Amino acid sequence: MIDLKQLRENPEHFQARLKSRGTFDLSPILELDQNQRDLEVRRSALQARSNEIGKLVGQRMKAGAKPDDAEVQTLREEGNQVKAQLSELEPQERELKAQLEALLLTIPNLPSDSTPIGKDEEDNVELKRWGDDYLPQHADILPHWEIGEKLGIFNFERSTRIAQSRFVTLIGAGAALERALIQFMLDRQIEAGYTEILPPFLVNTASLTASGQLPKFAEESFKCDRDDLWLTPTAEVPITSLHRDEILSAEELPKHYCAYTPCFRREAGSYGRDTRGLIRLHQFNKVELYKFVHPDTSEAEHQTLLQDAEAILQALKLPYRVIELCTGDLGFASTKTYDLEVWLPSSGKYREISSCSNCRDFQARRGNIRFKEAGKKGTQFVHTLNGSGLAVGRTMAAILENYQQPDGTVQIPEVLQPYFKGRKTL
């Protein structure tokens, strides 16, 4: 959530920064804010007068005046009028505050000053490529969904029978590969200093709101209608709320967490894209990296987060590139994002496998997550960062294509072989 106080003080700056993300009109927010503050001034004045009248009546009675004295009666009549006005203003003020809060929740984070200006993904900036030496050298590589079904390690048709389209059932070595990838990713990130979290897979509305998923992405989410619970779209959601409404000590920062969860998304805006394979499913597994950090270390922590995600691709020897997203392609809660895109040789394209984002204090404001430094007055909002480390299904797709052999088998990456008790091929 953007800082309303800063918005009041410098609306031109906010409007200019948001313009680089698209069209966002801040005037309704500023108007509501002014109306609410005007109302607050009137209410405060009336409340002060009500208190003053109470004191005057008390003084008159203490001085010997009788309840039916004209002066006491006049004061009480005025007091009743003031209370009547207050009873009208207070709900109006609450309604304006609610409207203001609702509008603020729809405004995305401001892009950082260093984020490239652009309209959409065409304006993203490629920063580097890694792994050219590991690019497959033979032709006729089958798409991952074809080689996977030939090997009998997953099935989409039977999944439609069980659920609907955009689900997959992993079988035998496919299930083992998914499990091995999850364990490998967690093992590596724990070695890198992250604390493993296994959060609830159902989250409440407050958790989705704190992370920035609601209200914007309600259509993308699966909701349990009888409860205030939703299937989590990413472990970013429950981990954000791990410290919601808390005040941490500065000595506790940074906090680095990693978490495996299944993730659930409707893919409502995909419009027929990636209807085959593991790239865009309603249910997929992911290992998430998440940081709560001091604002002073935020940018440096972003770089190490990116490196920790890259380390998984490098260990698996999967070619990838790093993209810096432009302002028009940023996620809702992000101020700066690096995407990792893995090479899929069957299509000759790099495809996103991780987004590493710095949200600064945007999520912390929504979730009221603060910290206090010893010897200093007041509190500050923490900065939060998140990134996939990695999306497991997409990693499997990349392995099936990049490690595919001319004879139709698929090599198991060397770092995963211990999880297969030495088995080397699928």
ZAZAZA-394266 format. One record per residue (C-alpha): x, y, z negated. Coordinates in steps of 0.05 Angstrom, whole numbers, padded with zeros to 5 digits, always signed. Layout:
<atoms>
XYZ ...
</atoms>
This chain:
<atoms>
+00000+00000+00000 +00026+00069+00017 +00039+00119-00038 -00022+00165-00042 +00016+00219-00079 +00070+00221-00026 +00016+00221+00028 -00016+00283-00003 +00051+00319-00006 +00074+00303+00065 +00016+00278+00109 +00052+00298+00173 +00109+00250+00158 +00062+00192+00145 +00021+00207+00207 +00084+00211+00250 +00113+00146+00224 +00047+00109+00232 +00038+00136+00302 +00098+00094+00322 +00059+00032+00301 -00005+00050+00338 -00066+00093+00324 -00080+00106+00251 -00121+00167+00229 -00104+00188+00159 -00153+00246+00157 -00211+00205+00126 -00165+00184+00070 -00142+00255+00057 -00214+00280+00058 -00238+00226+00010 -00178+00240-00036 -00194+00314-00037 -00268+00302-00051 -00251+00253-00106 -00202+00301-00139 -00252+00359-00134 -00303+00315-00167 -00252+00295-00220 -00240+00369-00236 -00315+00382-00243 -00323+00320-00287 -00264+00339-00331 -00291+00409-00340 -00360+00382-00358 -00330+00332-00406 -00290+00387-00440 -00353+00429-00447 -00391+00369-00475 -00336+00359-00527 -00336+00433-00543 -00412+00433-00553 -00406+00374-00600 -00355+00411-00642 -00396+00475-00644 -00458+00437-00667 -00417+00404-00721 -00389+00470-00744 -00458+00502-00747 -00486+00444-00786 -00427+00446-00833 -00439+00520-00844 -00510+00505-00867 -00551+00511-00803 -00612+00466-00798 -00623+00418-00740 -00682+00459-00715 -00645+00526-00716 -00650+00562-00649 -00575+00565-00638 -00566+00491-00653 -00625+00474-00608 -00596+00516-00551 -00528+00481-00558 -00561+00413-00558 -00603+00429-00497 -00540+00451-00461 -00505+00388-00484 -00561+00345-00456 -00556+00381-00390 -00481+00370-00387 -00490+00296-00403 -00542+00290-00348 -00493+00321-00298 -00438+00275-00322 -00482+00214-00313 -00491+00235-00240 -00418+00252-00227 -00386+00191-00258 -00416+00139-00210 -00402+00186-00151 -00330+00189-00172 -00325+00114-00179 -00356+00105-00110 -00306+00154-00079 -00248+00118-00113 -00273+00051-00086 -00279+00080-00016 -00210+00110-00020 -00180+00045-00045 -00214+00006+00011 -00186+00053+00063 -00116+00052+00034 -00116-00024+00039 -00125-00020+00114 -00063+00024+00127 +00000-00015+00145 +00069-00003+00117 +00111+00054+00145 +00167+00031+00192 +00237+00044+00166 +00276+00100+00198 +00323+00048+00229 +00267+00006+00261 +00268+00014+00337 +00210+00054+00365 +00167+00015+00414 +00097-00006+00434 +00100-00082+00433 +00145-00144+00437 +00173-00119+00504 +00208-00064+00465 +00240-00111+00413 +00316-00109+00411 +00359-00171+00418 +00417-00168+00368 +00455-00232+00380 +00453-00304+00406 +00482-00365+00373 +00494-00436+00395 +00507-00432+00469 +00555-00491+00461 +00496-00533+00437 +00450-00519+00496 +00427-00585+00528 +00468-00601+00590 +00420-00648+00626 +00357-00631+00665 +00286-00659+00664 +00276-00647+00590 +00204-00664+00570 +00162-00617+00529 +00163-00636+00456 +00091-00659+00456 +00105-00708+00513 +00168-00738+00484 +00136-00742+00415 +00076-00780+00441 +00121-00826+00483 +00160-00842+00420 +00095-00852+00382 +00114-00804+00327 +00053-00760+00329 -00017-00760+00358 -00062-00702+00375 -00122-00739+00403 -00136-00778+00339 -00126-00714+00299 -00184-00683+00337 -00225-00743+00315 -00206-00730+00243 -00212-00654+00244 -00213-00614+00309 -00163-00588+00361 -00098-00555+00338 -00084-00608+00285 -00032-00663+00289 -00022-00730+00255 +00051-00749+00245 +00067-00823+00249 +00126-00864+00227 +00191-00830+00245 +00152-00765+00259 +00127-00763+00187 +00197-00780+00163 +00228-00724+00205 +00178-00673+00177 +00193-00696+00106 +00268-00696+00119 +00266-00625+00146 +00227-00599+00086 +00275-00632+00038 +00336-00609+00076 +00312-00537+00079 +00296-00536+00004 +00362-00569-00013 +00402-00517+00026 +00365-00458-00003 +00370-00483-00074 +00445-00489-00062 +00443-00417-00038 +00415-00395-00105 +00340-00396-00094 +00293-00424-00147 +00244-00475-00120 +00170-00461-00130 +00112-00507-00115 +00052-00460-00120 -00022-00474-00114 -00044-00483-00041 -00110-00448-00055 -00105-00374-00071 -00155-00321-00095 -00175-00257-00061 -00130-00215-00106 -00069-00255-00084 -00085-00246-00010 -00097-00172-00021 -00032-00162-00058 +00009-00194-00003 -00027-00153+00051 -00066-00211+00083 -00133-00180+00063 -00172-00144+00086 -00137-00143+00154 -00129-00218+00166 -00194-00244+00137 -00214-00272+00205 -00149-00311+00208 -00159-00345+00141 -00198-00406+00118 -00244-00391+00058 -00278-00438+00009 -00347-00406+00009 -00368-00431-00059 -00307-00404-00094 -00263-00343-00093 -00209-00386-00061 -00175-00388+00006 -00127-00437+00038 -00059-00403+00036 -00035-00378+00103 +00037-00376+00078 +00074-00386+00012 +00088-00311+00014 +00018-00302-00014 +00023-00342-00079 +00095-00321-00092 +00077-00247-00086 +00027-00258-00141 +00074-00298-00184 +00091-00232-00219 +00028-00193-00203 +00011-00141-00257 +00078-00153-00292 +00133-00106-00314 +00200-00141-00305 +00266-00117-00335 +00318-00092-00287 +00364-00147-00314 +00317-00200-00286 +00327-00175-00215 +00339-00200-00164 +00292-00260-00166 +00301-00308-00107 +00248-00361-00094 +00239-00415-00042 +00175-00455-00033 +00148-00510+00010 +00073-00505+00026 +00026-00527+00080 -00001-00465+00114 -00070-00455+00144 -00089-00405+00198 -00148-00400+00245 -00105-00373+00301 -00166-00331+00319 -00127-00284+00364 -00087-00336+00403 -00138-00339+00461 -00116-00405+00491 -00041-00396+00480 +00001-00456+00461 -00058-00503+00461 -00010-00563+00467 +00044-00583+00419 +00068-00560+00351 +00077-00486+00362 +00008-00459+00342 -00031-00505+00296 -00086-00492+00245 -00044-00530+00193 +00031-00531+00190 +00087-00538+00139 +00136-00483+00122 +00192-00469+00073 +00188-00396+00052 +00243-00352+00024 +00220-00295-00021 +00257-00241-00061 +00238-00191-00115 +00295-00140-00117 +00317-00072-00142 +00304-00018-00090 +00378+00000-00088 +00397-00070-00062 +00337-00079-00016 +00373-00070+00051 +00432-00114+00031 +00384-00168+00006 +00349-00166+00074 +00414-00182+00109 +00428-00242+00064 +00357-00266+00072 +00367-00267+00147 +00433-00304+00139 +00401-00356+00095 +00348-00370+00147 +00401-00371+00202 +00442-00421+00162 +00388-00474+00172 +00388-00467+00248 +00464-00467+00248 +00467-00530+00206 +00419-00564+00253 +00459-00538+00313 +00398-00508+00346 +00411-00450+00394 +00375-00386+00374 +00375-00311+00379 +00361-00254+00330 +00310-00201+00350 +00297-00136+00314 +00223-00119+00320 +00202-00051+00344 +00151-00008+00307 +00093-00031+00350 +00107-00105+00337 +00118-00101+00261 +00076-00144+00215 +00025-00106+00173 +00065-00106+00107 +00134-00100+00137 +00178-00038+00143 +00234-00075+00180 +00235-00146+00210 +00284-00192+00243 +00256-00251+00281 +00295-00315+00293 +00276-00347+00359 +00297-00419+00373 +00312-00444+00444 +00260-00491+00475 +00293-00518+00538 +00230-00549+00569 +00201-00479+00578 +00267-00442+00584 +00246-00394+00529 +00264-00373+00459 +00205-00380+00411 +00196-00349+00342 +00214-00396+00284 +00224-00345+00228 +00207-00273+00212 +00251-00242+00158 +00218-00179+00132 +00231-00124+00082 +00166-00097+00054 +00200-00049+00005 +00148-00028-00048 +00086-00039-00004 +00066-00107-00033 +00089-00087-00103 +00041-00028-00103 -00016-00073-00081 +00002-00124-00134 +00025-00075-00188 +00094-00108-00195 +00142-00062-00230 +00208-00063-00268 +00239-00022-00323 +00311-00003-00332 +00340-00001-00402 +00347+00068-00430 +00303+00100-00377 +00232+00125-00383 +00177+00098-00339 +00176+00041-00290 +00190+00031-00215 +00160-00015-00164 +00203-00073-00143 +00219-00086-00070 +00196-00151-00039 +00225-00190+00020 +00204-00253+00054 +00224-00299+00110 +00211-00369+00137 +00267-00416+00123 +00239-00447+00168 +00172-00464+00201 +00178-00539+00199 +00135-00559+00259 +00171-00511+00305 +00237-00537+00280 +00214-00607+00297 +00194-00584+00367 +00263-00553+00377 +00298-00617+00354 +00256-00661+00400 +00274-00618+00460 +00347-00598+00445 +00367-00668+00420 +00330-00705+00475 +00373-00756+00513 +00368-00777+00586 +00344-00847+00564 +00284-00817+00529 +00310-00824+00458 +00322-00765+00411 +00384-00759+00369 +00373-00742+00296 +00415-00681+00276 +00476-00702+00236 +00455-00663+00174 +00388-00700+00173 +00416-00770+00181 +00427-00780+00106 +00352-00771+00097 +00343-00828+00147 +00393-00874+00112 +00441-00867+00169 +00391-00876+00226 +00416-00835+00285 +00360-00835+00337 +00285-00831+00341 
</atoms>
